[in-house]
Amino acid sequence: MKNLESRLLEMLSRGYCVPRLADIAKALGEPGTTIHYNIKKLEKERKVLAYKAVFDQAAIGKSVCNYVLINTDPEEYSNPERIAGELSKLEEVESVDIITGQYEILIKVRTRTIDEFYNFVKKALSRKGFAKTTTITSLKQIKSEFVPIRTP
């Protein structure tokens, strides 16, 4: 049988997932058609934006997780959406938030190795528009996307 793991992981991470209607219907004690109608309504109202798989990052080889706090240059301070939008297009960036406090932007970056993260920093964070960055390295993730991570 063909090994499609890497292609499947990529597609699942991009939202090629569907809710398990039969399981939801059984749990709520409602017909599947009622569940389907209500889910479609939530999607149409953009209350549900996507369905995606939640991965055990270590098991799929992306166990290095860093949070990067970013200060923008003074000329970029009034428009953090521009830089946040650029960062959101990078494959390594898992999430981007515009925040309050001492920093303007927070990004979550996942890589396979610390060397990959270093290359990401050189490529992405040394660009124009950044005044200062601070990196926080996650040592161990306990919960992700509302799912507890298995620990030995």
C-alpha positions in Angstrom: 0.0 0.0 0.0 1.2 3.5 -0.8 2.6 5.7 2.0 0.7 9.0 1.8 1.6 10.3 5.3 3.4 13.5 4.3 0.8 14.4 1.7 -2.1 13.7 4.1 -0.5 15.6 6.9 -0.1 18.6 4.7 -3.7 18.5 3.5 -5.1 17.9 7.0 -3.1 20.9 8.3 -4.7 23.0 5.6 -8.2 22.2 6.6 -9.2 19.1 4.6 -11.2 17.7 7.5 -14.9 17.3 8.0 -17.0 17.0 11.2 -18.1 13.5 12.2 -21.8 14.1 11.8 -22.9 10.7 12.9 -21.0 11.0 16.1 -22.3 14.5 16.8 -25.9 13.4 16.1 -25.6 10.4 18.4 -24.1 12.6 21.2 -26.8 15.2 20.9 -29.6 12.7 20.2 -30.6 14.5 17.0 -31.0 13.3 13.4 -28.0 13.7 11.2 -29.9 15.9 8.8 -30.6 18.4 11.6 -26.9 18.4 12.6 -25.9 18.9 8.9 -28.3 21.8 8.4 -27.1 23.5 11.6 -23.4 23.1 10.8 -24.0 24.4 7.3 -25.7 27.4 8.8 -22.8 28.1 11.2 -20.4 27.9 8.2 -22.5 30.3 6.1 -22.6 32.8 9.0 -18.8 32.4 9.3 -19.0 31.3 12.9 -17.2 28.1 11.9 -14.2 29.0 9.6 -12.5 25.7 9.1 -12.0 22.2 10.3 -8.5 20.9 10.8 -6.6 18.1 12.4 -4.8 18.6 15.7 -1.4 16.9 15.5 1.0 15.5 18.0 3.8 17.8 16.8 6.6 15.7 18.1 5.2 12.6 16.3 5.2 14.4 13.0 8.6 15.9 13.4 7.8 19.6 14.2 8.6 19.6 17.9 10.5 22.9 18.0 8.0 25.6 19.0 8.9 29.2 19.6 6.8 32.3 20.4 8.3 35.5 19.0 7.3 38.9 20.4 7.8 41.7 17.8 8.2 45.4 18.2 7.7 47.2 14.9 9.6 50.2 13.7 8.0 53.5 14.6 6.8 54.1 11.0 5.1 50.7 11.0 3.5 51.1 14.5 0.2 52.5 13.1 -0.3 49.5 10.7 0.8 46.3 12.3 -1.7 44.4 10.0 0.8 44.8 7.1 3.6 43.0 8.9 1.3 40.5 10.5 -0.2 39.7 7.1 3.3 39.1 5.6 4.3 36.8 8.5 1.0 34.8 8.2 2.1 33.7 4.7 5.2 31.9 6.0 5.0 28.2 6.2 6.7 28.0 9.6 4.3 30.5 11.2 1.4 28.7 12.9 -0.4 31.8 14.3 -0.1 35.6 14.3 -1.7 37.9 16.8 -1.7 41.7 17.1 -1.3 42.3 20.8 -1.2 45.1 23.5 1.6 45.8 25.9 5.3 46.1 25.3 5.1 44.4 21.9 2.8 44.8 18.8 2.8 41.3 17.3 3.1 37.8 18.6 3.8 34.8 16.3 4.0 31.1 17.0 6.6 29.4 14.9 7.0 25.6 14.4 10.1 24.0 12.9 11.7 20.5 12.9 15.0 21.7 14.4 16.5 24.7 16.2 18.7 25.2 13.1 15.5 25.5 11.0 14.3 28.1 13.5 17.6 30.0 13.2 17.2 30.1 9.4 13.6 31.3 9.8 14.8 34.1 12.1 17.5 35.1 9.6 15.0 35.1 6.7 11.8 36.4 8.3 12.7 38.5 11.3 15.6 40.4 9.9 13.3 42.2 7.4 12.5 45.9 7.3 9.8 47.0 9.8 11.1 45.2 12.9 12.7 47.2 15.7 13.1 44.4 18.2 12.2 40.7 18.8 12.1 38.5 21.8 11.9 34.7 21.5 10.3 32.4 24.0 11.0 28.7 23.5 8.3 26.2 24.5 10.0 23.3 26.4 6.9 21.0 26.4 3.4 21.4 25.2 0.7 20.1 27.5 -2.5 21.1 25.6 -3.1 22.2 22.0 -6.3 23.3 20.3 -8.3 22.1 23.3 -6.8 18.6 23.1 -4.5 17.3 25.9 -1.2 16.0 24.5 -0.3 12.5 25.6 2.7 12.3 27.9 4.6 9.1 28.7 
